[in-house]
Amino acid sequence: QVQLVESGGGLVQPGGSLRLSCAASGSIFSLTDTAWYRQAPGKQRELVAQISGGGSITYAESVKDRFTISRSNAEGKVYLQMNSLKPEETAVYYCNFRRIGYPSYDNWGQGTQVTVSS
């Protein structure tokens, strides 16, 4: 079982930056996809950025060139550096670890609130 704990959320002004962290514990196997999602009030959860088990990185079109996802396998952590934040990016941000095959898992953290407001 993989446990995930996010941190780093908070209140930031438009145009500001935040760095989210996700600490993973438990049995984490190679070829695990790691991702950040977000869910704004009244909206569906959406993918923000992902590092595949093979190391490929994908970003939502709306965050390209502003957000950077990174991963430290040694530390069991995933980060999301968010720059030039916009009010419409106010949401709860979730970390996700997913692995297909054996063993398989699809685990989520509890989320961290990001509020972009002046």
C-alpha positions in Angstrom: 0.0 0.0 0.0 1.3 3.4 -1.0 0.5 6.4 1.2 0.8 9.9 -0.2 0.9 13.2 1.7 0.8 16.5 -0.1 2.0 19.8 1.2 2.9 23.3 0.1 -0.5 24.7 -0.7 -1.7 28.0 0.4 -2.8 31.5 -0.6 -0.9 33.3 -3.3 -1.5 36.4 -5.3 -2.0 36.2 -9.0 1.3 35.9 -10.8 2.9 34.3 -7.8 4.5 31.0 -7.3 4.1 27.9 -5.1 5.9 24.6 -4.9 3.9 21.6 -4.0 5.4 18.4 -2.5 4.1 14.9 -2.4 5.8 12.5 0.0 5.2 8.8 -0.7 5.7 5.9 1.7 5.1 2.2 1.5 6.1 -0.2 -1.3 6.7 1.7 -4.4 7.8 -0.2 -7.5 9.5 0.8 -10.7 7.4 1.9 -13.6 5.0 3.8 -11.4 3.3 6.8 -13.0 3.3 9.9 -10.8 1.0 12.8 -11.4 -0.6 15.9 -10.1 -4.3 16.5 -10.6 -6.5 19.4 -9.4 -10.2 19.9 -8.8 -11.8 23.2 -8.6 -15.3 23.7 -6.9 -18.0 22.4 -9.1 -15.6 21.0 -11.7 -14.2 17.6 -12.5 -10.8 16.5 -11.4 -8.2 17.2 -14.2 -4.7 16.1 -14.9 -2.1 18.9 -14.4 1.2 17.1 -15.0 2.5 13.6 -15.1 5.8 11.7 -15.1 5.3 8.2 -16.5 7.1 5.2 -15.1 9.4 5.4 -18.1 10.2 9.1 -17.4 8.0 10.8 -20.0 6.6 14.1 -18.9 3.1 15.4 -19.9 1.5 18.7 -19.0 -2.0 20.1 -19.4 -1.9 22.6 -22.2 -3.0 25.4 -19.8 0.0 25.0 -17.6 2.8 24.4 -20.1 5.8 26.7 -19.7 4.6 27.8 -16.2 4.5 24.5 -14.2 7.3 22.0 -13.7 6.9 18.5 -12.4 9.8 16.6 -11.0 10.5 13.4 -9.0 13.1 12.1 -6.6 12.9 8.4 -6.5 15.5 8.2 -3.8 13.5 10.5 -1.6 10.1 9.1 -2.7 8.9 12.6 -3.5 7.2 14.3 -6.4 7.1 18.1 -6.8 5.1 20.6 -8.7 6.6 24.0 -9.2 3.9 26.5 -10.2 4.7 29.9 -11.5 2.6 32.8 -12.8 -0.5 31.4 -11.1 -3.9 32.5 -12.2 -7.1 32.9 -10.1 -8.8 30.2 -12.1 -6.2 27.8 -10.9 -7.6 27.9 -7.4 -8.3 24.2 -6.6 -7.4 21.3 -4.4 -4.3 19.7 -5.8 -3.9 15.9 -5.5 -0.9 13.7 -5.9 -1.4 10.3 -7.6 0.7 7.2 -7.9 -0.5 4.6 -10.4 1.0 1.3 -11.5 -0.4 -1.2 -14.0 0.6 -4.8 -13.9 1.7 -6.8 -10.9 1.6 -5.3 -8.3 -0.9 -2.7 -9.4 -2.1 0.3 -7.4 -3.8 3.7 -7.9 -3.4 5.8 -4.8 -4.3 9.4 -4.0 -3.2 11.8 -1.4 -5.7 13.9 0.7 -5.0 17.0 -1.4 -3.7 20.5 -0.7 -5.6 23.7 -1.2 -4.2 26.3 -3.5 -5.9 29.6 -3.6 -4.9 32.3 -6.0 -6.4 35.6 -5.1 -5.5 39.2 -4.4 
